[in-house]
């Protein structure tokens, strides 16, 4: 098996590549190493991957369709796991063009490369954000997702629709994974848990949106990559429910909704410091609650994410202290 991973220097891509390499699977990684957040952290992740002889890396922008196709062909990849994207809900209000280039044009390049290379299975990252301001919880893949409340969410919904079209027209097996608030070591510095930990350790105030009355289904990184690996191995067959296309969608979440104030309290506990809280209203593009229904994932691939938030956050804070406050 040869697997192309886009966004391999990103948070999820890095951990997924590590998992495959540990299993002896050859990995072709693609990343443009953009500066949306600390490039040094991306390069550190990449350095760890490059220590493996089974890892091949290309610094490439996915919007370059010809280059992406050439990489797939050169390595004769048979599986593609597309994890690259311009992330961030709030940033999409500031720089919408970045989302069009990366999340739409970049995904088109990946779809075309899969079509031309005849890949056995394309797995791609969607997001819980596609559910918008959904009030019925837990969120099920059967719920309507036609009212995204951010441009980021709109691009992820577009990816699902584009993938369906390619599955329908060309018979390419595609599976979209709606990730729910992923956290853990080597995580993204723009995420709340990372920002909170950094600020609390530096004795600076944290911004707590919606006055702390938010809930999130936090999913530990090890659960995300294990679920992704199992899904990758189970390419969908032609499905009557999908109009005969080999197309699937799954939620990957911890199947519970954690109150933000409790979450912050755990970080206080593990850092040994008290947070200075700056309470603010709900921000444009944010939603009040996320909560994943993972019954389909359990039924089809036999996996349920189950890392307790207490365990996952303790591991993250330990990593953060080691990486930023001591030896890596």
KASUL-V125818 format. One record per backbone hydrogen bond with DSSP energy under -1.0 kcal/mol. CO is the residue of the C=O (numbers start at 1). NH is the residue of the N-H. Records with the same first field share a line. If there is no record, write none. Layout:
CO = NH + NH
This chain:
1 = 26
2 = 78 + 79
3 = 28
4 = 81
5 = 30
6 = 83
7 = 10
10 = 14
11 = 15
12 = 16
13 = 17
14 = 18
15 = 19
16 = 20
17 = 21
18 = 22
20 = 25
21 = 24
26 = 3
27 = 56
28 = 5
29 = 58
30 = 7 + 8
38 = 42
39 = 43
40 = 44
41 = 45
42 = 46
43 = 47
44 = 48
45 = 49
46 = 50
49 = 52
52 = 55
54 = 27
56 = 29
58 = 31 + 60
61 = 64
63 = 65
64 = 68
65 = 69
66 = 70
67 = 71
68 = 72
69 = 73
70 = 74
71 = 75
72 = 77
78 = 120
79 = 4
80 = 123
81 = 6
82 = 125
90 = 93
91 = 95
95 = 98
96 = 100
97 = 101
98 = 102
99 = 103
100 = 105
101 = 106
104 = 108
105 = 109
106 = 110
107 = 111
108 = 112
109 = 113
110 = 114
111 = 115
112 = 116
113 = 117
114 = 118 + 119
121 = 80
122 = 175
123 = 82
124 = 177
127 = 130
128 = 131
129 = 132
139 = 293
140 = 143
150 = 154
151 = 155
152 = 156
153 = 157
154 = 158
155 = 159
156 = 160
157 = 161
158 = 162
159 = 163
160 = 164
161 = 165
162 = 166
163 = 167
164 = 168
165 = 169
166 = 170 + 172
167 = 171
173 = 122
174 = 248
175 = 124
176 = 250
177 = 126 + 179
178 = 252
179 = 128
181 = 219
183 = 221
188 = 191
191 = 195
192 = 196
193 = 197
194 = 198
195 = 199
196 = 200
197 = 201
198 = 202
199 = 204
200 = 203
206 = 278
208 = 280
209 = 212
210 = 213
214 = 260
216 = 218 + 258
219 = 183
220 = 224
221 = 225
222 = 226
223 = 227
224 = 228
225 = 229
226 = 230
227 = 231
228 = 232
229 = 233
231 = 234
239 = 242 + 244
240 = 243
242 = 245
245 = 239 + 247
246 = 174
248 = 176
250 = 178
252 = 180
258 = 216
259 = 263
260 = 264
261 = 265
262 = 266
263 = 267
264 = 268
265 = 269
266 = 270
267 = 271
268 = 272 + 273
276 = 206
278 = 208
280 = 211
283 = 286
288 = 215
291 = 139
294 = 298
295 = 299
296 = 300
297 = 301
298 = 302
308 = 312
309 = 313
310 = 314
311 = 315
312 = 316
313 = 317
314 = 318
315 = 319
316 = 320
317 = 321
318 = 322
319 = 323
320 = 324
321 = 325
